Amino acid sequence: MIKKSYLSMGEVFKILSEKKEHTEIEGESLAYLEKFVKVDPKKNKKIEKDVLETVDLPEKVLKKLIDLVPKSKEEFTSILSSYGIIISEKDLNTLLSYFELL
């Protein structure tokens, strides 16, 4: 059985940038990611660990937060609600404080 896992844009960027040769699609994807990756891919695991210490989130939601780096309560609420997730005001404020530092 194939294990399904989610990757942030930074993780995909890291994988593609480590390859010596790229297909046309990989090259285009790498160029796109260079423009839009907001978080240093080397920091992803630490960010995931830090966020999960605050609030338990599904992997795909956590990766989306890392991709988008929300900077307001409204952005967090919008992203989380699109996955049907509601968190406490305290957890929301903690996440907001953390992501403001990224």
Secondary structure, DSSP 8 states (H G I E B T S, - for coil): --------HHHHHHHHHH-SS--HHHHHHHHHHHHH--S-GGGHHHHHHHHHHH----HHHHHHHHHH---SHHHHHHHHHHTT----HHHHHHHHHHHHT-
